[in-house]
Amino acid sequence: MNRSPVAQGRRRFLKTVGLVGLTSTLAPAMQALAQASKPPDSAAAKPDTAAARMGATPPEISDDARALSEIVKRRYGQHLNEGQLEAVTRELEARIQGGKALRDARLTNADEPDTTFHA
């Protein structure tokens, strides 16, 4: 089946967007893994989140975020301390909540994209 160059460009774009989403999800775990070679100090044990800086209590961690953090712990746990695992868990929770917010945003057929893509 012959596909037009526009269809191939869209397919490549969507694959790239999917890959970017995957790498951004794993980035906190990989950063924590890279920092594992440094000796932890008392400040590193407490995750530095925006909620902590603002004095707000962090949101409750969902079962989905805990399940995903168990996968991270199983794969990279030997390189991470408890503070780093907690930071990864909170980051996963923030991304899950962000996904829920995107799914809840309803668009009508009249809503146009922010930018126009040209092939």
Secondary structure, DSSP 4 states (H G I P E B T S, - for coil): ----HHHHHHHHHHHHHHHHHHHHHHHHHHHHHHHTTSPP-HHHHS---HHHHHTPPPPPPPHHHHHHHHHHHHHHGGG--HHHHHHHHHHHHHHHHHHHHHHH----TTPPPSS----
